[in-house]
Amino acid sequence: MTSSGKPQLYTIPAHRAFADSLAAGLIRRFGEQPLGLARGLVLLPNNRAKRAVTDAFVRASGGGLLLPRLVALGDPALDEAAGAALDPADEADPVPPAVAPMQRRLILARLVAAARERAGQPTDAAEAVRLAGDLARTLDQLLVEEVPPQRLREIDLGEELSTHWHRALDLFGLVLDRWPAELARLGCIDLADRRARLLRRLAVRWKDAPPAGFVCAAGVTDTAPAVAALLRRVAMLERGMVVFADLATAMDEPEWQALGPHAPDPVTGIIRRSIETHPQFHLKLLLDRMGFNRAEVSVWRGGSEFDATVARGKAIASALAPADFTGKWTDLPAAERRLAGIEAAELATPGEEAQAIALALRQALETPERTAALVTPDRALARRVAAHCKRWGIDIDDTAGRPLSILPSGTLLLALADAAAQRFAPLALLTLLKHPLVCAGEGRRGWLEGARKLDRVLRGPRPAAGLAGVDSHLADAPKREAARRAAAAVWWPEARALLAPLEAVFEAGAQPLGTLVAALRETAQALCGDTLWSGPAGRAASDFLADIEARADEGPALVDPDSLAALLRTLMDEIAVRPQQHGHPRLAIYGLIEARLQTADLMILGGLNEGVWPGQPAPDPWLAPRIRIAIGLPGQDRAIGMAAHDFASALGAPNALITRARRDATQPAIASRFWLRLQALAGEPWARGRALPLERWTRALDDPGVHEPADQPAPSPEATLRPKQIAVTDVDRLKADPFAFYARQILRLSPLDPVDADPSAAWRGTAVHAILEEWAREDDCHPDKLHDRARAMLADERTHPMMRALWQPRLMQAIDWIARTIATQAEEGREVIAVERKGSIDFAGVTLGGTFDRLDRLADGSLVVIDYKTGMPPSPAAVRAGFSLQLGLLGLIAERGGYAGIVGQARGFEYWSLGKRNDQFGYVTSPVDPAGKNDKVLPEAFTTLAAHHFSEAVGRWLTGGEAFTAKLHPEFAPYSEYDQLMRRDEWYGRER
């Protein structure tokens, strides 16, 4: 103990650089003796703090120095991190080993699944693993706070809690009852329990045999009872000391006492709620558990070049005061409101915010030896900033790391599991085959060429399920796609052979987790080789799979292959892969935990929106908030207080910049409560503290200055390049949107169907035309045969089940109507003479071609041209305007002998629609009328009218030299395939 019997407690205020002040003070105290520092021990909160203190010692020494031993006490949810310093190898009664994290997770998942099964709530393996993660965190909190699980049995739930919480608590109790037996079987204990035992044992050991050198516990904020007991022991050692980070020694006593925790009211027994969201609450709780008073804490002597002003520290403390004490702001003098050295930048979007932060980091490098760091809990913002910095060739490390699930090795494993679970549906299959790790190296180019060929033939409605479905799709090709599918079929067996073993495993149904993971690993190895396991992400993926395979027998007995991807994603999201340290030495990106005890000349606090900083506390699915309070667990809001402390500490840098975006990716964002408190405290000077130059630079960086909108495209190719043949279906496109015709027929740019598309209107039309053609050719329009052909088409595996369910009733009604109508017309002397026949004529200097759906002959010998429609037929207004003349042009070809063996005058023109009219599906409409009613064209004049408009269009664009102007008649140009090519949104509406 100290000679005076008083504890040695210190605090380093937020406006001073913690690590540098600590190092300078320790050197001043113990650095005079050659080995004075080397014999010491410094206890720190985490490994990142160890590096910060090491760097601070190097800066403070100015030369060589033997450092004290630095030990990270760590986080019980992550790692023991104390090493041999807390667990000597020669201990007579060693603490049992901790259960491996993956082993623990899978055992808990098995227990959760079994408990929910008994409760009548069957749960798949993926959901069990997710719930096991939440359960493990809750169990850890019980162990850290040293709350006996039996306390849960003593709670009187009454009628206040919903059935959901009663059921969750029952399940929680069932798992806790079985968990100790599992630990006994393994001969292990929980990691949090082991850490607590080690810390308490160390405190006892140091009571009787204190270390020979000094012991300093610095920056520790963990309020666990075991940690508090060890810190009390350190504070009472003769050469011991505890140094807090920003303990508020100057806070008014009423404000300090209001934080809590509070004793029960002696009369009512009601416990006043603690203010856990305050940045000082956890430090007050820690001090109370250590058994000391705030008056016993002194300010650590010494400073550093990274310190801010005392006035700044006081202003920040005032800004974060409890709500009941913010009324004092009105009485504060201007000097105590001043936030000198802090600037605020408010940007429009997250993209602009990242750009502004990158600019601030880049500007910091203009000053020699100046350092800067970004602190943010928003990992997406961190990644954006790092990407923006690369525009100047600056690599910057995000020390918080990135989850394995979004890194190449992780996404490959997830893509493989997804593809197998979806039975290699086109989108999932192509995502896998095009993954950058697949066939990386010399064979990559050939592999991608094959994958792209497969991509082309898998567009449109999906083929039958499985690899065999892709085989059938490639073999059963329409004539127009035969060559393309044949090219893909040459490459496909190479990829198929690699995927077939995994498909066999997945098709076998529910299996042990180890079997599924082994098949996944072997297939991934076959696809990617050793490239998959290289680099930090590859090694993390390798270790992850090895760990889960080794522990798979401890988890749920059987796993549905369909849930494997979700299970792996849940676990991978929790694995942070930190980069190798190769970034710029003067720049850094930190998460909130990594930023503790760090400092820089410029600290940038990004993402200051509510829900980001502070984040939204994650709900506990196992214990209701009232139960947590009753048994003494921390409230869910305590994380907000920790975030507030991190915020205040980061603002202690010499210069600070805080940023936020006014909206997130989807909606307007609300400024963080910390941002609003600083703004309210500063008042009018807040506007003067805005980083307006930075905001202007951000907007100006990518601003071209002058916007020159694109002109309406009107290409005019030479006459030799203009096509001399045209289909009747392209005539409307030529007249209404000449540029679209130009792109399609001259540039030869054809739109691609989406991959794995739902059956579209075009697909439905093609399918209906196909069955009507087969019915006419093979069944001679027999009324009883059409119904069966329609049902066979709907049974096709490529038809989406939802589309089948929605379309089948209306289609069958319309099909029956067609069969009845044709039968009735046959009785009246009308004859179907041809279906789906292609023909052409030379007319107006070009070749006009077209295929009719059906051609009938009336009793008087005249012809009727029929076009089937699954949607709305063209309106008479379009015909009057010179559009929708397809039937007239087909009649023109027929009249001029363009269809072999067919002669006669076209006098009938009909659209047979499968749409609904008069409460039934199926009706006939025509663009002509014998009496000219409704301003329709006379039947005998329709082909002449069509020929006139066609000749005029050909003379302008095909045999003439008129430019192919974009969207010439937009009201008759509903197609949008080429809108992006013509940059439509840049000029449409401004051309007139």
Steps between C-alpha positions, in 0.01 A plus 500: 500500500603860472682645796209732570233235446336718235421380154694642208226602259547739211316626199617645172240753375353462153674811370838334557642219285464198725776273368760779473418642841516152653835420340650835599385458859633145532836600354519789742421272796693186417729582209795626703610149595641292211246221543233696680254486213591150388400353838157660479166363382235708325147359477308635200148442363585347161776418253447820303566695820826307543617625162395857580692499828803341333506777239458759775804362688704519180398862444565597863840328527654651191730198475547145630290385790421175682122502522293366787300187438170593337207265562153536344228390740274451199130450453341180638288467190804497274812360655676439828786723383680496836747222423757371741493822702170389653530122468849376597592154377618391847168575672425225756125509437465606138177650375322262259532588133233699323264333257588583139273777362381299198444191712298704746293662226407169338417331829274789597340484154427131555351571843291788364368288214411216737330734749294671230408162352363387835314829529332444164708762319713307248808700399741439215874490564566852368246656735627286788855625442379860491303460823797322655712807432253722685476243776879486535519876536232500767670214682830688486337802658374281784850361551674837472262660749528184716124458508406141589264358234282377786391860550281454194297238686434743784340771285128551542390573146139570592275618219718787384694308238354371177471134412800542270729592789365221718573253223846646432590484869383139520718408202791691650461303823490168317825577323669624819398181677678286240799725431696421821477128419647567156789694655561220751509248215765707324697580815482871414347820628367809326755750374345783701499283811865407448600861454322601821673218692840598366453864593380421850783251552750763387354752745542248784853411391607865490367556852761267647770521229486830313707536183856625535441786258222749465151405380286749310145430385425762235191583299302196619124564483369147560263510798502125568531421873813291440664788312400743777652270762829481309511878448438552872794275576719687250404837648598383849839355401803692620609555140161469343275755335174510306467763230148567371423651162306823550343443839304820572660624822361851446135397451263648755419254778120501447555426131748224585267337750208518257676257269437203731493222581251587771400322819132404547278767650473420872126561500371373165782263412501642145842517337560818307618430149865566421603729217689231311514710182736751665868473403606495869258232624722198436798675663293587807377143519856370471618737773211394726579132448865570580379650829651845452371853492544745217677739738788252521574538128774744395579643160799330336788739463653577168380573152598454137503675166169333413302672776206734445397784733350464845211723390415253223482215749267696728274596210468139384422384852229766527354398165463137613345582838191301611176643363389627842812715524512655153317806629834631620599562137315830504718623786833392355725784386598509135851379579363174641282445194781542253592192297822642358682249286185306409345537155179347373421397145144413399473336159208394286565127458726227638701521178565870551589440864759239402640739239530779758678276750741377233577862409568585865735203530675596179539859618662380824781344298595841362654586838816299574463252787133592552282200581129446450253225579137424428293354784163358405277205588370504141709242315337586167613861543849379590519293181380794290763730649774247432378469140499879454856523635616264227431770241818666635685170528460492879444165673342532841442217746163444662617347826148383591527257209227374273272199548609184323155477338574796269858406410577290191564170678183537705280607210624202297396253769162670541445515123576129476259412781231728351537350153474144628202586722321660204574191290727707279239749387649724228567813706663313789694277260641788296586694816709204607663429164601865451641545852850652476660211691358227275766363265727796580829501315596399149173322421282787615445649154375177346280433800336842477439459128315177571305656787395789276375261235296322764374838620358576154300178479369514859327833448123500516287258704706256703558143384403194701667468839842348553799441278290262291263789432787702354596194291148476358486876438818485293388192307141607430569823310274695262643537149586864551714414805642165393848630416526707817391213723731259322796730577404510868449124504864448403622679816227403745619142578823642647310707757236233553756241601624727778151567636346153472644360828355789700161461330493132595562586865236776508237285327538236770301718741576584863846380603764557769653846487848354455395316184356814343798719591748239374319480165495879482872523577596234243294664226642842585850354479421344162368831366766733639803298600731635768420860400188473715707457816762770440523839667341602832145428378599162357673396821200613702269296275727195530511526878125553513418189295756290688352614831140435401585158352688398814209607723210406271404191702424724798233691310152407379487139388366574152514814291276578204729590207271793418592665832876449468566836330306691769684309773841577352409865440398544864834366621710681235341834586661470843852434370689826451793473261749774573736618226872459505658826606603651170302825497625855527694547828335833580138403430268248661137392517374372834187341635383619840681225692820542298494878550517484878824653629594602144583854398600704196547862402162485328228266618201468264181367655282375214147368474346715772142399437259342744507125462864511388678693774357409741375178348161352564538255793439145384204341683559192711265228365540294817454739792251785515635840612313470831655161567847633424452782752356263761801267496759778476611478137606816313222675314503497122561877508838469668661467157378854428692627802813322378453656155463841666826446689675402177358813338625728777843336504546534124413870521803550725739515204666834415265534204178314439255479214153353544294404196155372415282450192150643488368174360607139492468264207119494511356788701572823689720444805470647849810665642663320790402610847870582553500731197182671617637550852817667372289716271266601784788577735698708250200698382574761234878427487412152373435645154842666504654164582361341185764365264346690210816498283516122531134468408554720194811306394306176529233624262750665268736203471282317248309803374571556129414867537288521187234246420458440129192285449513250220322582178222283372684225307444497125763283328503510122698208352592474135246353259708184460465429870124537509315167494312401188270255667261548789247291692144620547558496879779758463306756299341665803841516669649665192232768492450567871860462623741495206801488736375174655471354148851625425642339815327171435540459124813698416705477821366147554447560872233264627373525859567200720236339716574507875654191652246277673218730395141440595289411196428837342223616269730424205561149633128446548434618146766269357366205699142560384608540138694172522209292628256656252742427215548137607125463548431626149778302329475170686141490625332676207334741746309218670304670782573229758879503456586863579414475868747213553779684320450807722519286813821336377656842443407614851653184647840599357755514787625834370167664581516680833250347747355841585454581132338163445258554785403852391491451124353153463132583573481790255708318235281189505186712460653687208628180338157339522351814348741479202413135439125571514523806279701325228261204506202734462665689214578172322131418504436837335742426214808672634817292460844516667740471206841567661670582830838654586621537143781731398492698176643808330463734201714765338324831550602867500862408435540262793400148596202491736466179696259374761353193670128481565357312797207364303338550160138409436297490180140614499223342297536774233871417454639806676770473764492582871828579673500411874746605769482345847544735795546412867449865591324808367466532119605828330248783508327649193670831584841344440383374161367839402838652593676262261620250759397143596470405133642151545184321389471722192861431400450125544189529281706692242759220490220241458330695221828532308581128517756521778372178661549198278177336390275773639306739276211733564405841626538578869171637629501385860745617768450370854671505836409197712573612853522271802415794723177553690187667362138471607590267792674245281850442374536519122360740246552619140562856391594654166665822380256511206125531465285451187298810588790706626353517849705649785718666238645162401652427158295326232613136449572545127717807572710361781777339294518814281531719811767271644690505170491880492636547850758230447624656176526836670706359790729305267555807285607703804730261686594198290529620142524865601748682719298621798666469840384235748368737766441365848143485631357682198146406609534394865127441539532206261841384626435314828815289475791609719779254417718771348415793728832482678692477173327813373557671842131573505479653848762761411303663219140376501268790569761762410520440127196713425 
